[in-house]
Amino acid sequence: MRKAEILFSTFTRWEKVALALALGVIVGAGGVLFARRDRAAPIDIALVPVGEVGQPATTVDLNRAGIPELTSLPGIGPALAERIVAWRHEHGPFRSVEDLLRVPGVGPALVNSIRGRVRVGQ
């Protein structure tokens, strides 16, 4: 006989059941403690203020914005921002958001995507 068979042959059936239950409780408790220890830390979420539903709280003035402000808009990179500023210096202030269509590289899709994020000031 093997050692395990000799050891367990001395226990009655109910003692074996009690031993199995006790081992199950110990293993289960260890799993719970292990799971709690490895739980991820909570994540901090920054809230961004918004104006009306779905609208940003601030808009970019096309007649005053520099390259950093323009590049904060979706779809406008540094090269396009430079062209917008150059067009404004050469042709004067924008009279409407649609005037952006006169800038090389700006199309209707871009104007529609940023329409709620830009304005034309004096």
KOLBAGU-847518 format. One record per atom (N, C-alpha, C, O, CB): residue number from 0; residue in one letter; atom name; x, y, z. Coordinates in steps of 0.2 Angstrom, whole numbers. Last residue first. Glycine has a CB too. Layout:
% residues N
NUM/A/CA/X/Y/Z
...
***
This chain:
% residues 122
121/Q/N/-74/446/-169
121/Q/CA/-72/452/-173
121/Q/C/-65/453/-173
121/Q/O/-62/458/-176
121/Q/CB/-76/458/-170
120/G/N/-75/428/-172
120/G/CA/-76/434/-168
120/G/C/-74/440/-172
120/G/O/-71/439/-178
120/G/CB/-72/433/-162
119/V/N/-83/413/-176
119/V/CA/-79/419/-179
119/V/C/-81/425/-175
119/V/O/-86/427/-175
119/V/CB/-82/419/-186
118/R/N/-79/397/-169
118/R/CA/-83/403/-170
118/R/C/-79/408/-173
118/R/O/-73/407/-174
118/R/CB/-86/405/-163
117/V/N/-80/379/-166
117/V/CA/-77/385/-168
117/V/C/-82/391/-169
117/V/O/-88/390/-170
117/V/CB/-73/384/-175
116/R/N/-87/368/-163
116/R/CA/-81/369/-159
116/R/C/-77/376/-161
116/R/O/-73/378/-157
116/R/CB/-76/364/-159
115/G/N/-96/365/-172
115/G/CA/-99/366/-165
115/G/C/-93/368/-161
115/G/O/-94/371/-155
115/G/CB/-102/361/-162
114/R/N/-88/362/-184
114/R/CA/-93/368/-183
114/R/C/-95/370/-176
114/R/O/-95/375/-175
114/R/CB/-99/366/-187
113/I/N/-80/351/-186
113/I/CA/-78/356/-181
113/I/C/-83/362/-180
113/I/O/-82/366/-176
113/I/CB/-71/359/-183
112/S/N/-87/344/-196
112/S/CA/-85/340/-190
112/S/C/-82/345/-184
112/S/O/-83/344/-178
112/S/CB/-79/336/-191
111/N/N/-89/353/-206
111/N/CA/-95/350/-203
111/N/C/-92/347/-196
111/N/O/-96/347/-191
111/N/CB/-98/345/-207
110/V/N/-75/355/-210
110/V/CA/-79/361/-208
110/V/C/-85/358/-204
110/V/O/-87/361/-198
110/V/CB/-82/365/-214
109/L/N/-72/342/-215
109/L/CA/-69/345/-209
109/L/C/-73/351/-206
109/L/O/-73/351/-200
109/L/CB/-62/347/-211
108/A/N/-81/341/-226
108/A/CA/-81/336/-220
108/A/C/-78/339/-214
108/A/O/-81/338/-208
108/A/CB/-78/329/-222
107/P/N/-77/351/-235
107/P/CA/-84/351/-231
107/P/C/-84/347/-225
107/P/O/-87/348/-220
107/P/CB/-89/350/-236
106/G/N/-60/354/-232
106/G/CA/-65/352/-236
106/G/C/-72/353/-231
106/G/O/-71/354/-225
106/G/CB/-64/345/-238
105/V/N/-44/362/-233
105/V/CA/-50/361/-229
105/V/C/-56/360/-233
105/V/O/-57/363/-238
105/V/CB/-51/368/-225
104/G/N/-34/363/-242
104/G/CA/-34/357/-238
104/G/C/-40/357/-233
104/G/O/-40/352/-230
104/G/CB/-28/358/-234
103/P/N/-33/381/-243
103/P/CA/-31/374/-246
103/P/C/-31/369/-241
103/P/O/-27/369/-236
103/P/CB/-25/375/-250
102/V/N/-48/389/-238
102/V/CA/-41/388/-236
102/V/C/-39/381/-239
102/V/O/-43/376/-239
102/V/CB/-40/387/-228
101/R/N/-61/391/-240
101/R/CA/-56/394/-245
101/R/C/-49/392/-243
101/R/O/-45/394/-248
101/R/CB/-57/401/-244
100/L/N/-67/385/-230
100/L/CA/-67/381/-236
100/L/C/-62/384/-241
100/L/O/-60/381/-246
100/L/CB/-74/380/-239
99/L/N/-68/395/-220
99/L/CA/-63/390/-220
99/L/C/-62/386/-226
99/L/O/-57/383/-228
99/L/CB/-64/385/-214
98/D/N/-80/401/-222
98/D/CA/-74/404/-225
98/D/C/-68/399/-225
98/D/O/-63/400/-229
98/D/CB/-73/411/-222
97/E/N/-89/395/-214
97/E/CA/-89/392/-220
97/E/C/-83/395/-224
97/E/O/-80/392/-229
97/E/CB/-95/393/-224
96/V/N/-89/403/-203
96/V/CA/-85/397/-202
96/V/C/-84/394/-209
96/V/O/-79/390/-210
96/V/CB/-89/392/-198
95/S/N/-86/420/-208
95/S/CA/-90/414/-206
95/S/C/-86/408/-206
95/S/O/-81/408/-208
95/S/CB/-96/413/-211
94/R/N/-76/429/-210
94/R/CA/-83/432/-209
94/R/C/-88/426/-207
94/R/O/-93/428/-203
94/R/CB/-85/435/-215
93/F/N/-59/430/-205
93/F/CA/-65/425/-207
93/F/C/-71/429/-206
93/F/O/-72/432/-200
93/F/CB/-64/418/-204
92/P/N/-49/444/-209
92/P/CA/-52/439/-204
92/P/C/-58/435/-208
92/P/O/-61/437/-213
92/P/CB/-56/443/-199
91/G/N/-37/443/-223
91/G/CA/-41/446/-217
91/G/C/-45/441/-213
91/G/O/-44/435/-214
91/G/CB/-45/451/-221
90/H/N/-28/437/-231
90/H/CA/-35/439/-234
90/H/C/-39/442/-229
90/H/O/-44/445/-230
90/H/CB/-38/432/-236
89/E/N/-16/434/-224
89/E/CA/-16/437/-231
89/E/C/-23/440/-233
89/E/O/-23/445/-237
89/E/CB/-14/431/-236
88/H/N/-20/430/-212
88/H/CA/-15/436/-212
88/H/C/-15/439/-219
88/H/O/-15/445/-220
88/H/CB/-8/434/-210
87/R/N/-27/419/-215
87/R/CA/-30/424/-212
87/R/C/-26/430/-212
87/R/O/-29/436/-213
87/R/CB/-31/422/-204
86/W/N/-18/411/-221
86/W/CA/-24/413/-225
86/W/C/-27/419/-222
86/W/O/-29/424/-225
86/W/CB/-29/407/-226
85/A/N/-10/408/-210
85/A/CA/-7/412/-216
85/A/C/-13/414/-220
85/A/O/-12/420/-223
85/A/CB/-2/407/-220
84/V/N/-19/400/-202
84/V/CA/-16/407/-200
84/V/C/-13/411/-206
84/V/O/-14/417/-206
84/V/CB/-10/405/-195
83/I/N/-21/389/-211
83/I/CA/-26/393/-209
83/I/C/-24/400/-206
83/I/O/-27/405/-208
83/I/CB/-30/390/-203
82/R/N/-8/384/-212
82/R/CA/-11/387/-218
82/R/C/-17/391/-216
82/R/O/-18/396/-220
82/R/CB/-13/381/-223
81/E/N/-5/380/-199
81/E/CA/-1/385/-202
81/E/C/-4/389/-208
81/E/O/-4/395/-209
81/E/CB/6/383/-204
80/A/N/-15/370/-198
80/A/CA/-16/376/-194
80/A/C/-11/382/-196
80/A/O/-14/387/-196
80/A/CB/-14/374/-187
79/L/N/-9/361/-207
79/L/CA/-16/364/-209
79/L/C/-17/370/-205
79/L/O/-19/375/-207
79/L/CB/-21/359/-208
78/A/N/2/357/-200
78/A/CA/3/360/-206
78/A/C/-4/364/-208
78/A/O/-3/369/-211
78/A/CB/5/355/-212
77/P/N/-3/352/-187
77/P/CA/1/358/-188
77/P/C/2/362/-194
77/P/O/1/368/-195
77/P/CB/8/357/-185
76/G/N/-20/347/-191
76/G/CA/-13/346/-188
76/G/C/-9/352/-189
76/G/O/-12/358/-191
76/G/CB/-10/340/-192
75/I/N/-36/344/-188
75/I/CA/-32/350/-190
75/I/C/-25/348/-186
75/I/O/-24/348/-180
75/I/CB/-35/356/-187
74/G/N/-44/334/-183
74/G/CA/-43/334/-190
74/G/C/-39/340/-192
74/G/O/-37/341/-198
74/G/CB/-50/335/-194
73/P/N/-51/343/-169
73/P/CA/-50/336/-172
73/P/C/-49/337/-180
73/P/O/-53/341/-183
73/P/CB/-56/332/-171
72/L/N/-41/356/-162
72/L/CA/-47/354/-165
72/L/C/-46/347/-169
72/L/O/-41/346/-172
72/L/CB/-50/359/-170
71/S/N/-29/359/-158
71/S/CA/-33/356/-153
71/S/C/-39/353/-156
71/S/O/-43/350/-153
71/S/CB/-34/360/-147
70/T/N/-23/367/-168
70/T/CA/-22/360/-168
70/T/C/-25/356/-163
70/T/O/-25/350/-163
70/T/CB/-14/359/-167
69/L/N/-28/380/-164
69/L/CA/-31/376/-170
69/L/C/-29/369/-170
69/L/O/-34/365/-172
69/L/CB/-28/380/-176
68/E/N/-20/382/-153
68/E/CA/-27/382/-152
68/E/C/-31/378/-158
68/E/O/-35/374/-157
68/E/CB/-31/389/-151
67/P/N/-7/382/-159
67/P/CA/-9/378/-154
67/P/C/-16/377/-153
67/P/O/-19/371/-152
67/P/CB/-6/380/-147
66/I/N/-8/393/-169
66/I/CA/-7/386/-171
66/I/C/-9/381/-165
66/I/O/-12/376/-167
66/I/CB/0/385/-173
65/G/N/-21/404/-162
65/G/CA/-15/403/-165
65/G/C/-14/395/-167
65/G/O/-19/392/-167
65/G/CB/-9/404/-160
64/A/N/-36/413/-165
64/A/CA/-33/407/-163
64/A/C/-26/406/-166
64/A/O/-25/408/-172
64/A/CB/-37/401/-165
63/R/N/-44/424/-170
63/R/CA/-39/425/-165
63/R/C/-34/419/-163
63/R/O/-29/420/-160
63/R/CB/-42/427/-158
62/N/N/-53/419/-179
62/N/CA/-49/425/-181
62/N/C/-44/427/-175
62/N/O/-40/432/-176
62/N/CB/-54/431/-181
61/L/N/-59/408/-174
61/L/CA/-55/407/-180
61/L/C/-51/413/-181
61/L/O/-45/413/-184
61/L/CB/-59/405/-186
60/D/N/-60/404/-157
60/D/CA/-61/409/-162
60/D/C/-56/409/-168
60/D/O/-50/409/-167
60/D/CB/-60/416/-158
59/V/N/-66/389/-151
59/V/CA/-60/392/-154
59/V/C/-62/398/-159
59/V/O/-66/396/-163
59/V/CB/-55/387/-157
58/T/N/-76/388/-136
58/T/CA/-75/387/-144
58/T/C/-69/391/-146
58/T/O/-67/395/-142
58/T/CB/-81/389/-148
57/T/N/-80/378/-122
57/T/CA/-77/384/-125
57/T/C/-76/382/-132
57/T/O/-75/377/-134
57/T/CB/-70/386/-122
56/A/N/-87/367/-119
56/A/CA/-89/373/-115
56/A/C/-86/379/-118
56/A/O/-88/385/-118
56/A/CB/-86/372/-108
55/P/N/-94/358/-133
55/P/CA/-89/360/-129
55/P/C/-90/366/-125
55/P/O/-94/370/-127
55/P/CB/-82/361/-133
54/Q/N/-110/349/-133
54/Q/CA/-106/355/-136
54/Q/C/-100/356/-131
54/Q/O/-101/356/-125
54/Q/CB/-110/361/-137
53/G/N/-118/339/-127
53/G/CA/-114/337/-133
53/G/C/-109/343/-136
53/G/O/-105/342/-140
53/G/CB/-118/335/-138
52/V/N/-129/351/-121
52/V/CA/-127/344/-122
52/V/C/-123/343/-128
52/V/O/-126/344/-134
52/V/CB/-134/340/-122
51/E/N/-119/366/-119
51/E/CA/-125/363/-120
51/E/C/-124/355/-121
51/E/O/-118/353/-122
51/E/CB/-129/366/-126
50/G/N/-104/363/-112
50/G/CA/-109/368/-112
50/G/C/-116/365/-113
50/G/O/-118/361/-109
50/G/CB/-108/374/-118
49/V/N/-94/354/-100
49/V/CA/-97/355/-107
49/V/C/-102/360/-106
49/V/O/-105/361/-101
49/V/CB/-100/348/-110
48/P/N/-79/349/-93
48/P/CA/-85/353/-93
48/P/C/-88/354/-100
48/P/O/-84/355/-104
48/P/CB/-84/360/-89
47/V/N/-73/333/-90
47/V/CA/-72/339/-94
47/V/C/-79/343/-94
47/V/O/-84/340/-96
47/V/CB/-70/337/-101
46/L/N/-67/324/-77
46/L/CA/-73/327/-80
46/L/C/-71/333/-84
46/L/O/-68/337/-81
46/L/CB/-78/328/-75
45/A/N/-56/311/-75
45/A/CA/-56/318/-76
45/A/C/-63/320/-79
45/A/O/-64/317/-85
45/A/CB/-50/321/-79
44/I/N/-56/297/-64
44/I/CA/-58/300/-70
44/I/C/-59/307/-70
44/I/O/-62/310/-66
44/I/CB/-65/296/-72
43/D/N/-45/286/-57
43/D/CA/-48/292/-57
43/D/C/-50/295/-64
43/D/O/-46/294/-68
43/D/CB/-43/297/-54
42/I/N/-48/269/-53
42/I/CA/-46/274/-58
42/I/C/-49/280/-57
42/I/O/-55/281/-56
42/I/CB/-47/271/-65
41/P/N/-42/258/-40
41/P/CA/-47/262/-43
41/P/C/-44/267/-48
41/P/O/-39/270/-47
41/P/CB/-52/266/-38
40/A/N/-31/244/-43
40/A/CA/-33/250/-40
40/A/C/-38/254/-43
40/A/O/-39/254/-49
40/A/CB/-26/255/-39
39/A/N/-37/227/-44
39/A/CA/-34/233/-47
39/A/C/-36/239/-43
39/A/O/-41/239/-40
39/A/CB/-36/234/-54
38/R/N/-33/214/-33
38/R/CA/-38/218/-36
38/R/C/-35/225/-38
38/R/O/-30/228/-35
38/R/CB/-44/220/-31
37/D/N/-25/205/-26
37/D/CA/-23/207/-33
37/D/C/-28/212/-36
37/D/O/-27/213/-42
37/D/CB/-22/201/-37
36/R/N/-31/204/-14
36/R/CA/-25/207/-14
36/R/C/-23/209/-21
36/R/O/-19/214/-21
36/R/CB/-19/202/-11
35/R/N/-43/197/-17
35/R/CA/-43/204/-15
35/R/C/-37/207/-15
35/R/O/-36/213/-16
35/R/CB/-46/203/-7
34/A/N/-37/184/-21
34/A/CA/-41/189/-26
34/A/C/-41/196/-24
34/A/O/-41/200/-28
34/A/CB/-48/186/-28
33/F/N/-32/180/-9
33/F/CA/-28/181/-15
33/F/C/-31/185/-20
33/F/O/-28/190/-22
33/F/CB/-26/174/-18
32/L/N/-44/178/-2
32/L/CA/-39/183/1
32/L/C/-34/184/-5
32/L/O/-32/190/-6
32/L/CB/-35/180/7
31/V/N/-50/168/-10
31/V/CA/-53/175/-9
31/V/C/-48/180/-6
31/V/O/-48/185/-9
31/V/CB/-59/174/-3
30/G/N/-41/158/-8
30/G/CA/-42/160/-15
30/G/C/-46/167/-14
30/G/O/-44/172/-18
30/G/CB/-47/156/-19
29/G/N/-42/155/5
29/G/CA/-36/157/2
29/G/C/-37/160/-4
29/G/O/-33/165/-6
29/G/CB/-31/151/2
28/A/N/-55/150/6
28/A/CA/-53/156/9
28/A/C/-47/159/7
28/A/O/-46/165/6
28/A/CB/-53/155/17
27/G/N/-53/138/-2
27/G/CA/-58/144/-4
27/G/C/-56/150/-1
27/G/O/-56/155/-4
27/G/CB/-65/142/-3
26/V/N/-45/131/6
26/V/CA/-43/133/-1
26/V/C/-47/139/-3
26/V/O/-44/143/-6
26/V/CB/-43/127/-6
25/I/N/-53/129/18
25/I/CA/-46/133/18
25/I/C/-44/135/11
25/I/O/-42/141/11
25/I/CB/-41/128/21
24/V/N/-64/123/12
24/V/CA/-65/129/15
24/V/C/-58/133/16
24/V/O/-58/139/14
24/V/CB/-68/129/22
23/G/N/-58/111/8
23/G/CA/-61/115/3
23/G/C/-62/122/6
23/G/O/-61/127/2
23/G/CB/-68/112/1
22/L/N/-53/105/20
22/L/CA/-48/107/15
22/L/C/-51/112/10
22/L/O/-48/117/8
22/L/CB/-45/101/12
21/A/N/-66/103/26
21/A/CA/-61/108/29
21/A/C/-56/110/24
21/A/O/-54/116/24
21/A/CB/-58/104/35
20/L/N/-71/93/17
20/L/CA/-74/100/18
20/L/C/-70/105/21
20/L/O/-70/111/19
20/L/CB/-81/99/22
19/A/N/-62/83/19
19/A/CA/-62/86/13
19/A/C/-66/93/13
19/A/O/-63/97/10
19/A/CB/-66/81/8
18/L/N/-64/80/33
18/L/CA/-58/83/31
18/L/C/-58/86/24
18/L/O/-55/91/23
18/L/CB/-53/77/31
17/A/N/-77/76/32
17/A/CA/-76/82/36
17/A/C/-69/85/34
17/A/O/-68/91/34
17/A/CB/-76/80/43
16/V/N/-75/64/24
16/V/CA/-79/69/22
16/V/C/-78/76/25
16/V/O/-77/81/22
16/V/CB/-87/67/22
15/K/N/-67/57/33
15/K/CA/-64/59/27
15/K/C/-68/64/24
15/K/O/-66/69/21
15/K/CB/-64/53/22
14/E/N/-76/55/43
14/E/CA/-70/59/45
14/E/C/-67/61/38
14/E/O/-64/67/38
14/E/CB/-65/55/49
13/W/N/-85/47/37
13/W/CA/-87/53/39
13/W/C/-81/58/41
13/W/O/-81/64/40
13/W/CB/-92/53/45
12/R/N/-77/35/36
12/R/CA/-80/38/30
12/R/C/-82/46/31
12/R/O/-80/50/28
12/R/CB/-86/35/27
11/T/N/-63/35/46
11/T/CA/-69/33/44
11/T/C/-72/37/39
11/T/O/-69/42/37
11/T/CB/-74/33/50
10/F/N/-45/33/44
10/F/CA/-51/37/45
10/F/C/-57/34/43
10/F/O/-58/30/38
10/F/CB/-50/44/41
9/T/N/-36/24/40
9/T/CA/-37/24/47
9/T/C/-43/29/49
9/T/O/-46/28/54
9/T/CB/-31/26/51
8/S/N/-34/26/26
8/S/CA/-37/20/28
8/S/C/-39/20/36
8/S/O/-44/16/38
8/S/CB/-33/14/27
7/F/N/-26/37/25
7/F/CA/-33/38/24
7/F/C/-37/31/26
7/F/O/-43/32/27
7/F/CB/-35/40/17
6/L/N/-13/31/27
6/L/CA/-15/36/31
6/L/C/-23/37/31
6/L/O/-26/38/36
6/L/CB/-12/43/28
5/I/N/-13/21/17
5/I/CA/-12/19/24
5/I/C/-15/25/28
5/I/O/-18/23/33
5/I/CB/-5/17/25
4/E/N/-14/29/5
4/E/CA/-19/24/7
4/E/C/-18/22/14
4/E/O/-24/21/17
4/E/CB/-18/18/2
3/A/N/-2/37/6
3/A/CA/-8/40/7
3/A/C/-14/35/8
3/A/O/-18/37/12
3/A/CB/-10/44/0
2/K/N/8/26/5
2/K/CA/8/30/11
2/K/C/1/33/12
2/K/O/-2/33/17
2/K/CB/13/35/12
1/R/N/2/11/-3
1/R/CA/5/18/-3
1/R/C/4/21/3
1/R/O/-1/20/7
1/R/CB/3/22/-9
0/M/N/4/-6/0
0/M/CA/0/0/0
0/M/C/4/6/0
0/M/O/10/6/3
0/M/CB/-5/0/6
***
